[in-house]
């Protein structure tokens, strides 16, 4: 697939000022400036995260009300129900707050709604469960900010709500006794990008301060918070980066039993990094809600006994195996369906439907299809008497607005810029498909239909040395707004030892001047011929885009390139 290369432009005087104050490689200074770090003090805070950098939880609007209501419930022996969403952010948030409250209050339980029977967020079934079992306070995590009607219903049942959420609020807020959400317009909390578990963590912090508990009672949950930050793809900046940094430290030194069990089942033998949380831990936790019941994910995280945690982890591991099989087979079916429809070839959107596809993986399948057909994509399946599904966008295109423009054919929909969900009458699928294509085709810029690689800086092979790489590693943890740096090096040549491996990947051996590096390009076999571009197999210089990796073989560590793309160099 063709890709756009976008080499970042940077304020050169700002780079030079930072280089003089830090005395480190100018390319590192360039990357820092691109990420908004322009002074010595900002760089110091970035490279040396400190838990003292966390903001005062009492700055969050309604924190005093939330803490007061919980302590009143404690004094009056009220029953508290901790309610959370069925994804990683929700289940980790519930696990953190439930464990903390259990230490200071006896009448407590948790509730995770069933994805298919109850749907996303606050559910009437959950409120009815609370009423039937005598709960008078519900604390919602990672949901609730838009549940105006349901929280009103709970209030009429004599049940108070504390909402801990991070999603964008509507103009009219639900009648909760306290709403903790830094995205509220009148909330003065300095950092706006916390995940749901992060908001719950701030509530724990405030409660612990009020009760004069030691800080270890707060920081023992940091590995779960880091897992939520990694999985929810929130910016890896400011407070999130501090929480993730120390959460990874906790996960490697003294992990939660659930994380320890999932790491074992995932085959992790080295130190955990953010990538491990994103690609190994998070999918197994999410699979519980996708394929079955997410309650067991919380049960795993709150298990005080490792053997018990391992039991629940094995259930999640099994769910994830089923999820991968469903994901793979549905993706294959969907690709075959797309290829069989010649009339879809020139479309700028994709809408596919099969009644038997598993509802729990249609969002993942939409993302997979974009890897093959880079366009806004909707994947639908049958749910009861209706069609239901998920949509995913390409970067830069507002998917929610496009779905909203098709509302005449929808029974319900919701989402944000990059992802959405919807339900519709089965007989309206074709009309929706045509309308969605009309909206996308009339509004999407042509360049958004070509994947973009954002390149941080051009460097030479002479720059790639261990001290340079070690400084890059100190930029971890990586994530949105602080991604692992991507470099371009121009006019490099094949040494003659590059080869195709396992039919689809390329093992590179490349030279620039006197410096030679090996590298791996996953799924790049189709571009192998660029290394030899004429009938005489003359080696033409190429430009490569890549990340720098560490490779270990027989106990020896070397630096290698993870090649993302290549082109023939311009004369």
C-alpha positions as CSV (number, residue, x, y, z in Angstrom):
1,X,0.0,0.0,0.0
2,X,1.3,3.4,-1.0
3,X,2.0,5.8,1.9
4,X,2.4,9.5,2.3
5,X,5.6,10.7,4.0
6,X,5.2,13.7,6.2
7,X,8.6,15.0,7.6
8,X,7.9,17.2,10.6
9,X,8.9,20.9,10.4
10,X,10.4,22.4,13.5
11,X,11.4,25.7,14.9
12,X,15.2,25.7,14.3
13,X,16.1,28.5,16.8
14,X,14.1,26.7,19.5
15,X,16.1,23.5,18.7
16,X,19.4,25.3,19.1
17,X,18.3,26.9,22.4
18,X,17.4,23.6,23.8
19,X,20.6,21.9,22.5
20,X,22.7,24.5,24.3
21,X,20.9,24.0,27.6
22,X,20.8,20.1,27.4
23,X,24.0,19.4,25.5
24,X,22.5,16.3,23.9
25,X,22.1,15.2,20.2
26,X,20.4,17.9,18.2
27,X,18.0,15.3,16.7
28,X,16.7,14.5,20.2
29,X,16.2,18.2,20.7
30,X,14.3,18.4,17.5
31,X,12.0,15.7,18.6
32,X,11.5,17.3,22.0
33,X,10.6,20.7,20.5
34,X,8.1,19.0,18.2
35,X,6.5,17.6,21.3
36,X,6.2,20.9,23.0
37,X,9.3,20.6,25.2
38,X,11.4,23.8,24.7
39,X,13.1,24.5,28.0
40,X,15.5,22.8,30.4
41,X,12.9,22.5,33.1
42,X,10.3,21.0,30.7
43,X,12.9,18.5,29.5
44,X,13.9,17.7,33.1
45,X,10.2,16.9,34.0
46,X,9.9,14.9,30.8
47,X,13.0,12.7,31.3
48,X,12.6,12.4,35.1
49,X,9.0,11.8,35.9
50,X,8.1,12.2,39.6
51,X,4.9,11.3,41.5
52,X,5.1,14.8,43.0
53,X,4.3,16.1,39.5
54,X,0.7,14.7,39.9
55,X,-1.9,17.4,40.4
56,X,-3.9,18.0,43.6
57,X,-7.1,15.8,43.3
58,X,-9.1,18.5,45.1
59,X,-8.7,20.8,42.0
60,X,-11.2,18.6,40.2
61,X,-14.8,20.0,40.3
62,X,-17.1,18.1,42.8
63,X,-14.2,16.2,44.4
64,X,-15.2,17.5,47.8
65,X,-18.9,16.5,47.2
66,X,-17.8,13.0,46.0
67,X,-15.6,12.4,49.0
68,X,-18.2,13.7,51.4
69,X,-20.9,11.5,50.0
70,X,-18.7,8.4,50.2
71,X,-17.7,9.1,53.8
72,X,-21.3,9.7,54.7
73,X,-22.2,6.3,53.3
74,X,-19.3,4.8,55.3
75,X,-20.6,6.4,58.6
76,X,-24.2,5.3,57.9
77,X,-23.3,1.8,56.8
78,X,-24.9,2.3,53.4
79,X,-24.4,-0.2,50.6
80,X,-22.2,1.1,47.8
81,X,-22.1,-0.3,44.2
82,X,-19.1,0.3,42.0
83,X,-20.3,0.3,38.4
84,X,-18.0,0.3,35.4
85,X,-17.8,-0.3,31.6
86,X,-16.9,-3.7,30.2
87,X,-13.6,-2.6,28.5
88,X,-10.1,-2.4,30.0
89,X,-10.6,1.2,31.2
90,X,-13.8,0.3,33.0
91,X,-12.8,-3.0,34.5
92,X,-9.4,-1.7,35.8
93,X,-11.2,1.4,37.3
94,X,-13.7,-0.8,39.0
95,X,-11.0,-3.1,40.4
96,X,-9.0,-0.1,41.8
97,X,-11.9,1.6,43.5
98,X,-13.6,-1.6,44.7
99,X,-10.3,-2.8,46.3
100,X,-9.7,0.5,48.0
101,X,-13.2,1.0,49.3
102,X,-13.3,-2.6,50.5
103,X,-10.5,-1.7,53.0
104,X,-12.5,1.1,54.6
105,X,-16.1,-0.1,54.1
106,X,-17.7,-3.5,54.4
107,X,-21.0,-3.1,52.4
108,X,-19.7,-2.9,48.9
109,X,-20.0,-4.8,45.6
110,X,-19.3,-4.1,41.9
111,X,-21.3,-4.4,38.7
112,X,-20.2,-4.7,35.1
113,X,-23.1,-4.5,32.5
114,X,-23.3,-7.3,30.0
115,X,-22.3,-6.0,26.6
116,X,-25.2,-7.6,24.7
117,X,-28.0,-7.8,27.2
118,X,-27.5,-4.3,28.6
119,X,-25.3,-2.4,26.2
120,X,-22.7,0.3,26.9
121,X,-22.7,2.4,30.1
122,X,-25.2,2.8,32.8
123,X,-28.0,0.3,32.4
124,X,-31.5,0.1,33.8
125,X,-30.8,-3.5,34.8
126,X,-27.8,-2.3,36.9
127,X,-30.0,0.3,38.6
128,X,-32.7,-2.3,39.3
129,X,-30.1,-4.7,40.7
130,X,-29.0,-1.9,43.0
131,X,-32.5,-1.2,44.1
132,X,-33.4,-4.8,44.7
133,X,-30.3,-5.4,46.8
134,X,-30.5,-2.2,48.9
135,X,-27.7,-0.1,47.4
136,X,-28.2,3.6,48.0
137,X,-25.0,4.9,46.3
138,X,-23.6,4.0,42.9
139,X,-20.2,5.1,41.8
140,X,-19.9,4.9,38.0
141,X,-16.5,4.7,36.3
142,X,-15.7,5.3,32.6
143,X,-19.4,6.0,32.0
144,X,-22.4,7.9,33.1
145,X,-21.7,11.5,31.9
146,X,-24.4,11.1,29.2
147,X,-26.8,8.9,31.2
148,X,-29.3,11.7,32.1
149,X,-32.5,9.7,32.0
150,X,-31.1,6.6,33.8
151,X,-29.5,8.6,36.6
152,X,-32.8,10.5,36.9
153,X,-34.5,7.1,37.2
154,X,-32.0,6.0,39.9
155,X,-32.6,9.2,41.8
156,X,-36.3,8.6,41.8
157,X,-35.6,5.1,43.2
158,X,-33.7,6.7,46.1
159,X,-30.2,5.9,44.7
160,X,-27.5,8.6,44.6
161,X,-24.9,8.6,41.8
162,X,-21.3,9.7,41.8
163,X,-20.1,9.9,38.1
164,X,-16.4,9.4,37.3
165,X,-16.0,9.8,33.6
166,X,-13.7,11.3,31.0
167,X,-15.9,11.4,27.9
168,X,-17.1,14.8,26.6
169,X,-20.1,16.0,28.6
170,X,-23.3,17.2,27.0
171,X,-24.8,20.7,27.8
172,X,-27.3,19.1,30.3
173,X,-25.6,16.9,32.9
174,X,-27.2,14.0,34.8
175,X,-28.5,14.7,38.3
176,X,-25.7,13.1,40.2
177,X,-24.6,14.2,43.6
178,X,-21.1,14.6,42.2
179,X,-19.6,14.5,38.7
180,X,-15.8,14.0,38.4
181,X,-14.8,14.8,34.8
182,X,-12.0,17.2,34.0
183,X,-13.6,17.9,30.6
184,X,-16.4,19.8,32.3
185,X,-16.2,23.4,31.1
186,X,-16.2,24.8,34.6
187,X,-13.7,22.2,36.0
188,X,-10.3,23.8,36.9
189,X,-8.4,20.5,36.9
190,X,-5.2,21.3,35.0
191,X,-4.9,18.0,33.0
192,X,-7.9,17.2,30.8
193,X,-6.8,13.9,29.2
194,X,-7.2,11.4,32.0
195,X,-8.8,8.0,31.2
196,X,-11.7,6.7,33.3
197,X,-9.4,4.7,35.5
198,X,-7.3,7.9,36.0
199,X,-10.3,9.8,37.2
200,X,-11.1,7.0,39.6
201,X,-7.5,7.1,40.8
202,X,-7.8,10.8,41.6
203,X,-10.9,9.9,43.7
204,X,-8.9,7.3,45.6
205,X,-6.1,9.8,46.1
206,X,-8.5,12.4,47.6
207,X,-10.2,9.8,49.9
208,X,-6.8,8.5,51.1
209,X,-5.7,12.1,51.9
210,X,-9.0,12.8,53.7
211,X,-8.6,9.6,55.8
212,X,-4.8,10.3,56.3
213,X,-3.8,6.9,54.8
214,X,-0.2,6.3,53.7
215,X,0.7,6.9,50.1
216,X,1.3,3.2,49.5
217,X,-2.4,2.7,49.8
218,X,-2.7,4.9,46.7
219,X,0.2,3.8,44.6
220,X,-0.5,0.1,44.8
221,X,-3.0,0.6,41.9
222,X,-0.7,2.3,39.5
223,X,-0.1,-0.8,37.3
224,X,-3.8,-1.1,36.7
225,X,-3.9,2.6,35.9
226,X,-1.1,2.2,33.4
227,X,-2.9,-0.6,31.8
228,X,-6.0,1.5,31.3
229,X,-3.9,4.4,29.9
230,X,-2.2,2.1,27.4
231,X,-5.5,0.4,26.4
232,X,-7.6,3.5,26.1
233,X,-5.2,5.3,23.7
234,X,-5.2,8.6,25.6
235,X,-2.4,11.1,25.2
236,X,0.9,9.9,26.7
237,X,1.6,13.4,28.1
238,X,1.6,15.2,31.4
239,X,0.0,13.3,34.2
240,X,-0.8,10.3,32.1
241,X,2.9,9.8,31.3
242,X,3.8,10.1,35.0
243,X,1.1,7.5,35.9
244,X,2.1,5.2,33.1
245,X,5.9,5.5,34.0
246,X,5.4,4.5,37.6
247,X,2.6,2.0,36.7
248,X,5.1,0.1,34.5
249,X,7.6,0.2,37.3
250,X,5.0,-1.3,39.6
251,X,4.0,-3.9,37.0
252,X,7.6,-5.1,36.7
253,X,8.5,-5.0,40.4
254,X,5.3,-6.0,42.2
255,X,2.5,-6.6,39.7
256,X,-1.2,-7.0,40.4
257,X,-1.9,-10.8,40.4
258,X,-4.1,-10.4,37.3
259,X,-1.4,-8.6,35.3
260,X,1.1,-11.2,36.6
261,X,-1.1,-14.1,35.4
262,X,-1.8,-12.5,32.0
263,X,1.9,-11.8,31.5
264,X,2.6,-15.5,32.2
265,X,-0.1,-16.7,29.8
266,X,1.1,-14.2,27.1
267,X,4.6,-15.6,27.3
268,X,6.2,-12.3,28.5
269,X,9.7,-13.1,29.9
270,X,11.3,-9.7,29.8
271,X,10.4,-6.4,31.4
272,X,6.9,-5.1,30.5
273,X,6.7,-2.1,28.2
274,X,3.6,-0.1,27.1
275,X,3.5,-2.3,24.0
276,X,3.0,-5.4,26.2
277,X,0.1,-3.8,27.9
278,X,-1.5,-2.7,24.6
279,X,-1.0,-5.9,22.6
280,X,-0.9,-8.7,25.2
281,X,-2.7,-7.6,28.4
282,X,-5.4,-5.4,27.0
283,X,-6.8,-7.7,24.3
284,X,-7.3,-10.5,26.8
285,X,-9.1,-8.2,29.2
286,X,-11.3,-6.8,26.4
287,X,-12.0,-10.2,25.1
288,X,-14.0,-11.0,28.2
289,X,-16.6,-8.4,27.4
290,X,-16.5,-9.0,23.7
291,X,-17.1,-12.8,23.8
292,X,-18.7,-13.4,27.2
293,X,-19.0,-11.5,30.6
294,X,-16.4,-8.9,31.6
295,X,-17.2,-9.4,35.3
296,X,-14.5,-12.1,35.4
297,X,-11.9,-9.5,34.4
298,X,-12.6,-7.6,37.6
299,X,-12.6,-10.8,39.6
300,X,-9.1,-11.5,38.2
301,X,-7.8,-8.1,39.1
302,X,-9.1,-8.1,42.6
303,X,-7.9,-11.7,43.4
304,X,-5.6,-11.7,46.4
305,X,-4.5,-15.2,45.6
306,X,-2.3,-15.7,42.5
307,X,-3.8,-19.1,41.8
308,X,-7.3,-17.6,41.8
309,X,-6.1,-14.8,39.5
310,X,-4.6,-17.3,37.1
311,X,-7.9,-19.2,37.0
312,X,-9.7,-16.1,35.8
313,X,-6.8,-15.2,33.5
314,X,-7.1,-18.5,31.8
315,X,-10.8,-17.8,31.1
316,X,-9.8,-14.5,29.6
317,X,-7.1,-16.2,27.6
318,X,-9.6,-18.6,26.2
319,X,-12.0,-15.8,25.4
320,X,-9.2,-14.1,23.5
321,X,-8.5,-17.2,21.5
322,X,-12.1,-17.3,20.5
323,X,-12.0,-13.6,19.7
324,X,-8.9,-14.0,17.5
325,X,-10.6,-16.9,15.6
326,X,-13.7,-14.9,15.0
327,X,-11.8,-11.8,14.1
328,X,-9.6,-13.7,11.6
329,X,-12.5,-15.6,9.9
330,X,-14.8,-12.6,9.7
331,X,-12.0,-10.4,8.3
332,X,-11.3,-13.0,5.6
333,X,-15.0,-13.3,4.7
334,X,-15.3,-9.5,4.6
335,X,-12.3,-9.1,2.3
336,X,-13.7,-11.8,0.0
337,X,-17.0,-9.9,0.0
338,X,-15.4,-6.6,-0.9
339,X,-13.3,-8.2,-3.7
340,X,-16.4,-9.8,-5.2
341,X,-18.2,-6.5,-5.6
342,X,-16.7,-4.8,-8.6
343,X,-19.0,-1.9,-8.2
344,X,-17.3,-1.0,-4.9
345,X,-13.8,-0.7,-6.4
346,X,-13.9,3.1,-6.8
347,X,-15.8,3.8,-3.6
348,X,-14.3,5.9,-0.9
349,X,-16.0,4.1,1.9
350,X,-16.7,0.5,2.9
351,X,-20.0,-0.9,4.4
352,X,-20.2,-4.7,4.8
353,X,-22.9,-6.9,6.4
354,X,-23.4,-10.5,7.1
355,X,-26.0,-11.7,9.6
356,X,-23.9,-14.4,11.3
357,X,-20.9,-12.3,12.2
358,X,-20.0,-12.0,15.9
359,X,-21.1,-8.6,17.2
360,X,-18.2,-8.5,19.7
361,X,-15.5,-8.3,17.0
362,X,-17.0,-6.1,14.3
363,X,-15.1,-3.0,15.5
364,X,-11.8,-4.9,15.3
365,X,-12.7,-6.2,11.9
366,X,-13.4,-2.7,10.7
367,X,-9.9,-1.7,11.7
368,X,-8.5,-4.8,10.0
369,X,-10.3,-3.9,6.7
370,X,-8.8,-0.4,6.8
371,X,-5.4,-2.0,6.8
372,X,-6.3,-3.5,3.3
373,X,-8.7,-0.9,2.0
374,X,-7.8,2.5,3.5
375,X,-11.2,4.2,3.7
376,X,-13.8,4.9,6.4
377,X,-15.4,1.5,7.2
378,X,-18.6,0.1,8.7
379,X,-19.0,-3.5,9.6
380,X,-22.6,-4.7,10.4
381,X,-24.1,-7.9,11.7
382,X,-27.6,-9.0,12.8
383,X,-28.6,-8.3,16.4
384,X,-32.1,-9.6,17.1
385,X,-34.4,-8.1,14.4
386,X,-32.0,-5.3,13.6
387,X,-28.6,-4.7,12.1
388,X,-25.9,-3.4,14.4
389,X,-22.3,-2.6,14.0
390,X,-19.2,-0.5,14.4
391,X,-17.4,2.0,12.2
392,X,-13.8,3.1,12.1
393,X,-12.3,6.1,10.4
394,X,-9.0,6.9,8.7
395,X,-7.0,9.6,10.6
396,X,-8.2,13.1,9.8
397,X,-11.7,12.3,8.8
398,X,-14.6,13.0,11.2
399,X,-16.5,9.7,11.1
400,X,-19.1,10.8,13.7
401,X,-20.3,13.7,11.5
402,X,-20.5,11.3,8.5
403,X,-22.7,8.9,10.5
404,X,-24.8,11.8,11.8
405,X,-25.5,12.8,8.2
406,X,-27.0,9.4,7.6
407,X,-29.2,9.5,10.6
408,X,-32.4,9.2,8.5
409,X,-31.5,5.5,8.0
410,X,-30.5,4.8,11.6
411,X,-32.4,3.8,14.7
412,X,-29.6,4.8,17.0
413,X,-25.9,5.8,16.8
414,X,-23.1,7.2,18.9
415,X,-19.4,7.7,18.9
416,X,-16.6,10.2,18.2
417,X,-14.2,11.5,15.6
418,X,-12.5,8.1,14.9
419,X,-15.1,5.4,15.9
420,X,-18.8,5.0,16.1
421,X,-21.5,2.4,16.6
422,X,-25.0,2.2,15.2
423,X,-28.2,0.2,14.8
424,X,-30.6,0.2,11.8
425,X,-33.3,-1.8,10.1
426,X,-31.9,-4.6,8.0
427,X,-33.9,-3.4,5.0
428,X,-32.1,0.0,5.2
429,X,-28.6,-1.3,4.9
430,X,-28.3,-0.7,1.2
431,X,-29.8,2.8,1.5
432,X,-27.4,3.6,4.4
433,X,-24.4,2.2,2.4
434,X,-25.2,4.5,-0.6
435,X,-25.8,7.5,1.6
436,X,-22.6,6.9,3.6
437,X,-20.6,6.7,0.4
438,X,-22.2,9.9,-0.8
439,X,-21.3,11.7,2.4
440,X,-17.7,10.4,2.5
441,X,-17.0,10.9,-1.2
442,X,-18.2,14.6,-1.0
443,X,-16.3,15.5,2.1
444,X,-13.1,13.5,2.4
445,X,-9.8,14.9,1.1
446,X,-8.0,12.7,-1.4
447,X,-4.8,12.6,0.6
448,X,-6.7,11.2,3.6
449,X,-7.3,8.0,1.5
450,X,-3.5,7.4,1.5
451,X,-1.9,6.3,4.8
452,X,0.4,8.8,6.3
453,X,3.8,8.2,8.0
454,X,4.7,11.1,10.3
455,X,8.5,11.3,10.3
456,X,10.3,13.0,13.2
457,X,13.6,13.7,11.6
458,X,16.2,12.8,9.0
459,X,19.3,11.2,10.4
460,X,22.4,9.5,9.0
461,X,23.6,6.0,9.8
462,X,26.5,7.7,11.6
463,X,24.0,9.0,14.2
464,X,22.7,5.5,15.2
465,X,24.9,4.7,18.2
466,X,24.1,3.4,21.6
467,X,24.2,6.7,23.5
468,X,21.7,8.1,21.0
469,X,19.4,5.1,21.3
470,X,19.6,5.1,25.1
471,X,18.4,8.7,25.2
472,X,15.5,7.7,22.9
473,X,14.6,4.9,25.3
474,X,14.4,7.5,28.1
475,X,11.5,9.1,26.2
476,X,9.3,6.0,27.2
477,X,6.6,5.3,27.9
478,X,5.5,5.9,24.3
479,X,1.9,6.5,23.3
480,X,-0.3,9.1,21.5
481,X,1.4,12.6,21.3
482,X,4.7,10.9,22.4
483,X,5.1,8.1,19.9
484,X,8.3,6.1,19.4
485,X,10.4,8.4,17.0
486,X,10.3,7.6,13.3
487,X,13.4,8.5,11.2
488,X,14.2,8.8,7.5
489,X,17.7,8.1,6.1
490,X,18.3,9.0,2.4
491,X,20.6,7.4,-0.2
492,X,21.3,4.0,1.4
493,X,22.2,1.0,-0.6
494,X,21.6,-2.7,-0.3
495,X,24.7,-4.7,0.6
496,X,23.6,-7.6,-1.5
497,X,22.6,-9.6,1.6
498,X,19.0,-8.4,1.9
499,X,16.5,-11.2,1.4
500,X,12.8,-12.2,1.7
501,X,12.0,-14.2,4.8
502,X,8.8,-16.3,5.3
503,X,7.5,-15.2,1.9
504,X,6.2,-11.8,3.1
505,X,8.9,-10.0,5.2
506,X,12.3,-8.5,4.2
507,X,15.5,-8.9,6.2
508,X,17.4,-5.8,5.1
509,X,21.2,-5.3,5.1
510,X,21.8,-1.7,4.2
511,X,24.8,0.5,3.9
512,X,25.4,4.3,4.0
513,X,29.0,5.2,3.6
514,X,31.1,3.0,5.9
515,X,28.1,2.1,8.2
516,X,26.0,-1.0,7.7
517,X,22.8,-1.9,9.6
518,X,20.5,-4.8,9.4
519,X,16.7,-4.4,9.7
520,X,13.4,-6.1,9.3
521,X,10.4,-4.9,7.2
522,X,7.3,-6.8,8.1
523,X,4.9,-7.4,5.1
524,X,7.3,-5.6,2.7
525,X,8.2,-8.5,0.4
526,X,6.4,-6.7,-2.5
527,X,8.8,-3.8,-2.3
528,X,11.9,-6.1,-2.3
529,X,12.4,-5.5,-6.1
530,X,13.1,-1.8,-5.4
531,X,16.5,-2.8,-4.1
532,X,17.3,-4.0,-7.6
533,X,15.5,-1.7,-10.1
534,X,16.8,-2.6,-13.6
535,X,17.5,-5.6,-15.7
536,X,21.2,-5.6,-14.7
537,X,20.1,-5.8,-11.0
538,X,22.0,-2.6,-10.5
539,X,21.8,-1.5,-6.9
540,X,19.9,1.8,-6.8
541,X,20.1,4.0,-3.6
542,X,16.9,4.1,-1.6
543,X,15.4,6.3,1.1
544,X,14.1,4.4,4.1
545,X,11.7,5.2,6.9
546,X,12.1,3.3,10.1
547,X,12.2,3.0,13.9
548,X,15.4,1.9,15.8
549,X,15.1,-1.3,17.7
550,X,17.3,-3.4,19.9
551,X,18.1,-6.9,18.8
552,X,19.5,-9.7,21.1
553,X,21.1,-12.8,19.6
554,X,23.2,-15.3,21.5
555,X,23.5,-12.9,24.4
556,X,24.8,-10.1,22.2
557,X,22.8,-6.9,21.7
558,X,22.9,-4.8,18.5
559,X,20.9,-2.0,17.1
560,X,18.7,-2.8,14.1
561,X,16.2,-0.9,11.9
562,X,12.4,-1.7,11.9
563,X,11.8,-0.5,8.3
564,X,8.3,0.9,7.7
565,X,8.6,2.0,4.1
566,X,11.1,2.7,1.3
567,X,11.4,4.6,-2.0
568,X,14.0,4.9,-4.7
569,X,16.1,8.0,-3.9
570,X,15.6,11.1,-6.0
571,X,18.7,12.1,-8.1
